[in-house]
Amino acid sequence: MNGDHVVQAVFIRQYRLTIRTGGGGHTDPHPGTYTYDAGTTVTVTATPNVGYRFKYWKLDGNVRNENPISVTMNSDHDLEAVFVKLWTLTVEASSGGTTDPAPGTYVYEDGSTATVRAIPSQGWSLKGWTLDGREAGSQNPISVTMDRDHALKAVFQEYVDLHSLLGGEANRILQSFDVVEGKGYTAIIPSLSAYARQWPYYNGYQEVSVDGVKYTSGGFYGYVSKSGTNNYGTVTVEWSASAATGSRYQFGNYVDYATATVRATVTFKPSSTGIYLVLVPRDQANKYGGVPNARLVNGYYMLTVAGEATLLQPSYSQDSYAFWFFFPTLTASVNMEGGAVTVYVFKLQPKQTPEVQKLYSLLGSEANRILASYTVTGYEEVSSNVPSLYAYARAIPDKSYYYRYWGYRFASIYAEIRTPEGTFAQSNDPAYVSRSNTIRSGPISIDWSAQARAYKDYFYYYYEGVLIRSMAWYTTASVTASVQFKPSGQATYILVIPKSQADQLGGIQGAQVINGYYVLQVNGEKTIFNLASSQLNWGLWFYTDGGEASASTPGGPLNVHIFRLTPR
């Protein structure tokens, strides 16, 4: 001590930083607890081991993604480096197609899901997948859970075997058809979404998304829409998405609205005429509401068609509205999941039985539409003749005889009919002739009748309030011919009648005209033609000089080709 001194102790605050890992890597500094002066910035770097990836930090329970991380020591801190195990997925494809993602090796985190879609080349289809050397089904796309390294291979086939898809059902089909070719097509339905929102005081937002790509618009009267058509061989996918807001007149007032719609249509469009068997896997089709009017066979929706056919038609929409004076906030939102749909197409050739050959000879390629739904189990041709019919009646009163003798007689009276059985006439008072009969030719029945009549009878009328009875003459003529199909058993039939013959008889209502023939499908008895004609003429005896009545119907040859059908 060489003088007075003042000693002052200076202290600084220190904080602890605890560094940890959950395995799979290390840190610099290494895991442990370190003490730092307050305000110090500490930098920590995470390094993953081989086969791992650094995922994030947890700083006092909060996730941080930067690496390295800087920590300001203004309190005690807990820092954990989180690493995740990595697995590889090796994707391969056989000849006849590729994959999305393309064949190669990809890295995925443990527990994640890898999705791979098969894309067949033209004329090829996906036969199935192998995962680590084992069969893994034919769903497309396929999802793989990454819990270890995996090897995935897409196996394609050029022509599809009908038996492999339908099993025993294929034998039934092949009884009536030969398979000309079989191909598989993979159609891609895009992921679609639409969203519309309308705020009070004339503000709005509209958005649609196609496979994750967004398209937007704004404003109270706003509208956004996207649509497209994608072709996959003989399969076409048409899609659209739209969103709109605005105001419309409804319920006697104006309402504000927000509407959103997404839809897609998958259509089979053959490149040539013929009969086609179309199959769609049930698990794929059910995502989009199934295939209308199709049978379910061995896990596939099955259609037999002779032209275009709608396979899938998913559609989703939402419409929200409220009266404008409520100043509403309205939203509408719809989504449709995208995916791949495999369509197997087999071109079929009917077995050339005599009945089938006859149907083609009459109707040409239009016979395909019948053969797509029915098997021809019988055929006969019936030739008949529809009679032409005529009826005539004449009555002329003898007025002089009436005035002289206060009686009534005809100066001329006559009735005549002409029928398949001959001509019949009568000139007596009264004159009346009538004939009817049935002509039967197999299942074709022709009922005809003809009558003519001339006669006198009393006619009553009032004159100045007094009932007057007077004599009147009458002539009537009528003819009818009804051509009916009367089969012996209940079944479905196709009647094919030459148009030239049928038109002479007035044509056939409700029948199609194909290749110069009327074609009529019936399920039992059916009236084909109903011909009728009639006339009535009359007059008071002393006021008129008489009159006549006539009626006629056309006739002619009639050939009816009758095909008995059984539904497939």
Residue pairs with C-beta under 8 A, 6 or more apart in sequence:
12 37
12 38
13 37
13 38
14 35
14 36
14 37
14 38
15 35
15 36
15 38
15 73
15 74
15 75
15 76
15 77
16 33
16 34
16 35
16 36
16 76
16 77
17 33
17 34
17 35
17 36
17 42
17 71
17 73
17 76
17 77
17 79
18 32
18 33
18 34
18 76
18 77
18 78
18 79
19 27
19 29
19 30
19 31
19 32
19 33
19 34
19 44
19 79
19 80
19 81
20 31
20 78
20 79
20 80
20 81
21 27
21 31
21 46
21 80
21 81
21 82
21 83
22 80
22 81
22 82
22 83
23 83
24 48
24 49
24 52
24 83
24 84
24 85
25 46
25 47
25 48
25 49
25 52
25 54
25 81
25 83
26 46
26 47
26 49
27 44
27 45
27 46
27 47
27 81
28 44
28 45
28 47
29 44
34 42
36 42
36 73
37 73
38 73
38 74
39 72
39 73
39 74
40 72
40 73
41 70
41 71
41 72
41 73
42 70
42 71
42 73
43 68
43 69
43 70
43 71
44 68
44 69
44 71
44 79
44 81
45 67
45 68
46 54
46 57
46 67
46 68
46 69
46 81
46 83
47 54
48 54
48 83
49 83
51 85
51 86
52 83
52 84
52 85
52 86
53 83
53 84
53 86
53 109
54 67
54 81
54 82
54 83
55 82
55 83
55 84
55 109
56 63
56 64
56 65
56 82
57 63
57 64
57 65
57 66
57 67
57 69
57 79
57 80
57 81
57 82
58 64
58 78
58 79
58 80
58 82
59 69
59 71
59 77
59 78
59 79
60 77
60 78
61 78
69 79
71 77
71 79
84 109
84 110
85 109
85 110
86 107
86 108
86 109
86 110
87 107
87 108
87 109
87 110
87 146
87 147
87 148
87 149
87 150
88 105
88 106
88 107
88 108
88 149
88 150
89 105
89 106
89 107
89 108
89 114
89 116
89 144
89 146
89 149
89 150
89 151
89 152
90 104
90 105
90 106
90 149
90 150
90 151
90 152
91 99
91 101
91 102
91 103
91 104
91 105
91 106
91 116
91 152
91 153
91 154
92 103
92 151
92 152
92 153
92 154
93 99
93 103
93 118
93 153
93 154
93 156
94 153
94 154
94 155
94 156
95 156
96 120
96 121
96 124
96 156
96 157
96 158
97 118
97 119
97 120
97 121
97 124
97 126
97 154
97 156
98 119
98 121
98 154
99 116
99 117
99 118
99 119
99 154
100 116
100 117
100 119
101 116
106 114
108 114
108 146
109 146
110 146
110 147
111 145
111 146
111 147
112 145
112 146
113 143
113 144
113 145
113 146
114 143
114 144
114 146
114 150
115 141
115 142
115 143
115 144
116 141
116 142
116 144
116 152
116 154
117 140
117 141
117 142
117 188
117 340
118 126
118 129
118 140
118 141
118 142
118 154
118 156
118 186
118 340
119 186
120 126
120 156
120 184
120 185
120 186
121 156
122 233
123 158
123 183
123 233
124 156
124 157
124 158
124 183
124 184
125 156
125 157
125 160
125 183
125 184
125 185
125 186
125 342
125 344
126 138
126 140
126 154
126 155
126 156
126 157
126 184
126 186
126 342
127 138
127 155
127 156
127 157
128 135
128 136
128 137
128 138
128 155
129 135
129 136
129 137
129 138
129 139
129 142
129 152
129 153
129 154
129 155
130 136
130 152
130 153
130 155
131 144
131 150
131 151
131 152
132 150
132 151
133 151
136 142
136 152
138 281
138 342
139 281
139 283
139 284
140 186
140 284
140 340
140 342
141 339
141 340
142 152
144 150
144 152
157 184
159 181
159 182
159 183
160 182
160 183
160 184
160 344
160 346
161 182
162 170
162 173
162 174
162 179
162 182
162 277
162 346
163 170
163 171
165 279
165 298
165 300
165 344
166 173
166 279
166 297
166 298
166 300
166 302
167 298
169 297
169 298
169 302
173 277
173 348
175 351
176 350
176 351
176 375
176 568
177 275
177 277
177 348
177 349
177 350
177 351
178 348
178 349
178 351
179 346
179 347
179 348
179 349
180 274
180 346
180 347
180 348
180 349
181 346
181 347
182 344
182 345
182 346
182 347
183 233
183 344
183 345
184 342
184 343
184 344
184 345
185 232
185 233
185 234
185 235
185 342
185 343
185 344
185 345
186 232
186 340
186 341
186 342
186 343
187 230
187 232
187 235
187 236
187 237
187 266
187 340
187 341
187 342
187 343
188 230
188 232
188 237
188 338
188 339
188 340
188 341
189 237
189 239
189 264
189 266
189 288
189 312
189 314
189 336
189 338
189 339
189 340
189 341
190 210
190 211
190 228
190 230
190 237
190 239
190 264
190 338
191 209
191 210
191 211
191 212
191 335
191 336
191 337
191 338
192 208
192 209
192 210
192 239
192 241
192 262
192 264
192 335
192 336
192 338
193 208
193 209
193 241
193 262
193 333
193 334
193 335
193 336
194 207
194 208
194 209
194 241
194 242
194 243
194 260
194 261
194 262
194 332
194 333
194 334
195 205
195 206
195 207
195 208
195 243
195 260
195 331
195 332
195 333
196 204
196 205
196 206
196 207
196 222
196 243
196 244
196 245
196 258
196 259
196 260
196 330
196 331
196 332
196 333
197 204
197 205
197 206
197 245
197 258
197 329
197 330
197 331
197 332
198 204
198 220
198 245
198 246
198 256
198 257
198 258
198 328
198 329
198 330
198 331
199 329
200 327
200 328
200 329
201 327
202 220
203 219
203 220
204 218
204 219
204 220
204 221
204 222
204 245
204 246
204 258
205 216
205 217
205 218
205 222
205 245
206 216
206 217
206 218
206 222
206 223
206 224
206 243
206 244
206 245
207 214
207 215
207 216
207 217
207 224
207 243
208 214
208 215
208 224
208 225
208 226
208 241
208 242
208 243
208 262
209 215
209 241
210 226
210 228
210 239
210 241
211 338
215 224
215 226
216 224
217 223
217 224
217 243
219 245
220 245
220 246
220 247
221 245
221 246
221 247
222 244
222 245
222 246
223 242
223 243
223 244
223 246
224 242
224 243
224 244
225 240
225 241
225 242
225 243
226 240
226 241
226 242
227 238
227 239
227 240
227 241
228 238
228 239
228 240
229 236
229 237
229 238
229 239
230 236
230 237
230 239
231 237
232 343
234 268
234 269
234 270
234 271
234 345
235 266
235 267
235 268
235 269
235 311
235 343
235 345
236 266
236 267
236 269
237 264
237 265
237 266
238 264
238 265
238 267
239 262
239 263
239 264
239 265
240 261
240 262
240 263
240 264
241 261
241 262
242 260
242 261
242 262
243 258
243 259
243 260
243 261
243 332
244 257
244 258
244 259
245 256
245 257
245 258
245 259
245 330
246 256
246 257
247 254
247 255
247 256
247 257
247 324
248 254
248 255
248 257
248 321
249 255
250 321
251 323
253 323
253 324
254 323
254 324
255 321
255 322
255 323
255 324
256 321
256 322
256 323
256 324
256 328
256 330
257 319
257 320
257 321
257 330
258 319
258 320
258 321
258 330
258 331
258 332
259 317
259 318
259 319
259 320
259 332
260 317
260 318
260 332
260 333
260 334
261 315
261 316
261 317
261 318
261 334
262 315
262 316
262 317
262 334
262 335
262 336
263 313
263 314
263 315
263 316
263 317
263 336
264 288
264 312
264 313
264 314
264 315
264 336
265 310
265 312
265 313
266 288
266 310
266 311
266 312
266 313
266 341
266 343
267 308
267 309
267 310
267 311
268 276
268 278
268 303
268 305
268 308
268 309
268 310
268 311
268 343
268 345
269 308
270 276
270 307
270 308
270 345
273 306
273 307
273 365
273 368
274 306
274 347
274 348
274 349
274 368
275 304
275 305
275 306
275 347
275 348
275 349
275 350
275 368
275 371
275 372
276 304
276 305
276 306
276 345
276 346
276 347
276 348
276 372
277 302
277 303
277 304
277 345
277 346
277 348
278 302
278 303
278 304
278 305
278 309
278 311
278 343
278 344
278 345
278 346
279 300
279 301
279 302
279 343
279 344
279 345
279 346
280 291
280 294
280 300
280 301
280 311
280 312
280 341
280 342
280 343
280 344
281 299
281 300
281 301
281 341
281 342
282 290
282 296
282 299
282 300
282 301
283 299
284 339
284 340
284 341
284 342
285 291
285 301
285 311
285 312
285 341
287 337
287 339
288 312
288 313
288 314
288 341
289 312
289 313
289 314
290 301
290 312
291 301
291 303
291 311
291 312
292 310
292 313
293 303
294 301
294 302
294 303
295 301
295 302
295 303
296 302
300 344
301 311
303 309
303 311
304 348
304 372
304 373
304 568
305 372
306 368
306 369
306 371
306 372
307 369
311 341
311 343
312 341
314 336
316 334
316 335
316 336
317 334
318 332
318 333
318 334
319 332
320 330
320 331
320 332
321 330
322 328
322 330
350 356
350 371
353 376
354 379
355 376
355 377
355 378
355 379
355 563
356 367
356 371
356 376
358 379
358 561
358 563
359 367
359 370
359 371
359 376
359 379
359 494
359 563
360 367
362 496
362 515
362 517
362 561
363 370
363 496
363 514
363 515
363 517
363 519
364 514
364 515
366 514
366 515
370 494
370 563
370 565
372 568
373 567
373 568
374 492
374 565
374 566
374 567
374 568
375 565
375 566
375 567
375 568
376 563
376 564
376 565
377 564
377 565
377 566
378 563
378 564
379 561
379 562
379 563
379 564
380 442
380 562
381 559
381 560
381 561
381 562
382 441
382 442
382 443
382 444
382 559
382 560
382 562
383 441
383 557
383 558
383 559
383 560
384 439
384 441
384 444
384 446
384 557
384 558
384 560
385 439
385 555
385 556
385 557
385 558
386 446
386 481
386 483
386 505
386 529
386 531
386 554
386 555
386 556
386 557
386 558
387 419
387 420
387 439
387 446
387 448
387 481
387 555
388 418
388 552
388 553
388 554
388 555
388 556
389 417
389 418
389 419
389 448
389 450
389 479
389 480
389 481
389 551
389 552
389 553
389 555
390 416
390 417
390 418
390 450
390 479
390 550
390 551
390 552
391 416
391 417
391 418
391 450
391 451
391 452
391 477
391 478
391 479
391 550
391 551
391 552
392 414
392 415
392 416
392 417
392 452
392 477
392 548
392 549
392 550
393 414
393 415
393 416
393 431
393 452
393 453
393 454
393 475
393 476
393 477
393 548
393 549
393 550
394 412
394 413
394 414
394 415
394 454
394 475
394 546
394 547
394 548
395 410
395 412
395 413
395 454
395 455
395 456
395 473
395 474
395 475
395 546
395 547
395 548
396 410
396 411
396 412
396 413
396 545
396 546
397 408
397 409
397 410
397 411
397 456
397 473
397 541
397 542
397 544
397 545
397 546
398 409
398 410
398 411
399 541
399 542
401 407
401 408
401 409
402 408
402 409
402 541
402 542
408 456
408 471
408 541
409 429
410 429
410 454
410 456
410 473
411 546
412 546
413 427
413 428
413 429
413 430
413 431
413 454
414 425
414 426
414 427
414 431
414 454
415 425
415 426
415 427
415 431
415 432
415 433
415 452
415 453
415 454
416 423
416 424
416 425
416 426
416 433
416 452
417 423
417 424
417 425
417 433
417 434
417 435
417 450
417 451
417 452
417 479
418 450
419 435
419 437
419 448
419 450
420 437
420 439
420 448
421 435
421 437
424 433
424 435
425 433
426 432
426 433
429 455
429 456
430 453
430 454
430 455
430 456
431 452
431 453
431 454
431 455
432 451
432 452
432 453
432 454
432 455
433 451
433 452
433 453
434 449
434 450
434 451
434 452
435 449
435 450
435 451
436 447
436 448
436 449
436 450
437 447
437 448
438 445
438 446
438 447
438 448
439 445
439 446
439 448
440 446
443 485
443 486
443 487
443 488
443 562
444 483
444 484
444 485
444 486
444 558
444 560
445 483
445 484
445 485
445 486
446 481
446 482
446 483
446 484
447 480
447 481
447 482
447 484
448 479
448 480
448 481
448 482
449 478
449 479
449 480
450 478
450 479
450 480
451 476
451 477
451 478
451 479
452 476
452 477
452 549
453 474
453 475
453 476
453 477
454 473
454 474
454 475
455 473
455 474
456 471
456 472
456 473
456 474
456 541
457 471
457 472
457 474
458 469
458 470
458 471
458 472
459 469
459 470
459 471
459 472
459 538
459 540
460 467
460 468
460 469
460 470
461 467
461 468
461 470
462 468
470 540
470 541
470 542
471 540
471 541
471 542
472 538
472 539
472 540
472 541
473 538
473 539
473 541
473 544
473 546
473 547
474 536
474 537
474 538
475 536
475 537
475 538
475 547
475 548
475 549
476 534
476 535
476 536
476 537
476 549
477 534
477 535
477 549
477 550
477 551
478 532
478 533
478 534
478 535
478 551
479 531
479 532
479 533
479 534
479 551
479 552
479 553
480 530
480 531
480 532
480 533
480 553
481 529
481 531
481 532
481 553
481 555
482 527
482 529
482 530
482 531
483 505
483 527
483 528
483 529
483 530
483 531
483 558
484 525
484 526
484 527
484 528
485 493
485 495
485 522
485 525
485 526
485 527
485 528
485 560
485 562
486 525
487 493
487 524
487 525
487 562
490 523
490 524
491 523
491 564
491 565
491 566
492 521
492 522
492 523
492 564
492 565
492 566
492 567
493 521
493 522
493 523
493 562
493 563
493 564
493 565
494 519
494 520
494 521
494 562
494 563
494 565
495 518
495 519
495 520
495 521
495 522
495 526
495 528
495 560
495 561
495 562
496 517
496 518
496 519
496 560
496 561
496 562
496 563
497 508
497 511
497 517
497 518
497 520
497 528
497 558
497 559
497 560
497 561
498 516
498 517
498 518
498 559
499 513
499 516
499 517
499 518
500 516
501 556
501 557
501 558
501 559
502 508
502 518
502 529
502 558
504 554
504 556
505 529
505 531
505 554
505 555
505 556
505 558
506 529
506 531
506 554
507 518
508 518
508 520
508 528
508 529
510 520
511 518
511 519
511 520
512 518
512 519
512 520
513 519
517 561
520 526
520 528
528 560
531 553
531 554
532 553
533 551
533 552
533 553
534 551
535 549
535 550
535 551
536 549
537 547
537 548
537 549
538 547
539 546
539 547
